[in-house]
Amino acid sequence: MNHRHEPQRWVVRRHRFEPARLVLGLCLLPIAMLFVLHATGETELSLALRFLLLPCALVLAAVVAVIALTVRRTRGPRPVGGGRENATGERDTT
């Protein structure tokens, strides 16, 4: 039997870029690493300093979110689909 299978295409739905989520994720990774390093005894960082880093990361993400929202509002509405094509090469209307 000769079964021909076409390669499966994964179609990813478009969503808008959220820079605040990226910044928060990039800030939380080193904070988590500090907790891991402290748990393994590799570093001696005070508990107060480690807990102070989390609100700083949240404030930084909030500032980035406000800036992104301001930029989006001043730039105005984008056309439907943003003029882009989807994975199948058709105009994206979502």
C-alpha positions in Angstrom: 0.0 0.0 0.0 1.2 3.4 -0.9 -0.4 6.1 1.2 0.5 9.6 0.4 0.2 12.0 3.2 0.6 15.7 2.7 2.6 17.4 5.3 0.3 18.9 7.9 0.4 22.7 8.0 0.0 24.3 11.4 -2.0 27.5 11.1 -1.3 29.9 13.8 -4.0 32.5 14.6 -2.7 36.0 14.6 -2.8 38.0 17.8 -1.5 41.3 18.7 1.9 41.7 20.2 1.9 42.5 23.9 5.3 44.0 24.8 4.4 44.2 28.5 4.1 40.4 28.7 7.5 40.0 27.0 9.1 42.4 29.4 7.5 40.8 32.4 8.6 37.4 31.3 12.1 38.5 30.7 12.2 40.1 34.1 10.8 37.1 35.9 13.3 34.7 34.5 16.3 36.1 36.3 14.3 36.6 39.5 13.3 32.9 39.4 17.0 32.0 38.7 18.0 34.0 41.8 15.6 31.9 43.9 17.0 28.7 42.4 20.6 29.8 43.0 19.7 30.7 46.6 18.1 27.3 47.1 21.1 25.5 45.8 23.4 27.6 48.0 25.2 29.2 45.0 24.4 32.8 46.0 23.7 34.7 49.2 21.2 37.3 48.4 18.9 38.7 51.1 15.3 37.7 51.0 14.1 41.3 51.2 16.1 42.1 48.0 14.7 39.1 46.2 11.1 40.1 47.1 11.8 43.7 46.2 12.7 42.6 42.6 9.2 41.3 41.9 7.3 44.6 42.4 10.0 46.4 40.3 9.4 43.9 37.5 5.6 44.5 37.7 6.0 48.3 37.7 8.3 48.1 34.7 5.8 45.9 32.8 3.0 48.4 33.7 5.1 51.2 32.3 5.7 49.3 29.1 2.0 48.5 28.9 1.0 52.2 29.2 3.6 53.2 26.6 2.3 50.5 24.2 -1.3 51.5 24.8 -0.4 55.2 24.1 1.4 54.3 20.9 -1.5 52.1 19.7 -4.0 54.9 20.4 -1.9 57.6 18.7 -1.2 55.4 15.7 -4.9 54.9 15.0 -6.8 51.9 13.9 -5.1 49.4 11.5 -6.9 47.9 8.5 -8.6 44.6 9.1 -5.9 41.9 8.8 -3.2 44.5 8.8 -2.6 43.8 5.1 -0.9 40.5 5.8 -1.3 37.1 4.4 -2.0 34.0 6.5 -0.2 30.6 6.3 -2.1 29.6 3.2 -1.2 32.7 1.2 -4.7 34.2 1.4 -5.5 37.7 2.7 -5.9 37.6 6.5 -9.3 39.0 7.4 -9.3 38.3 11.1 
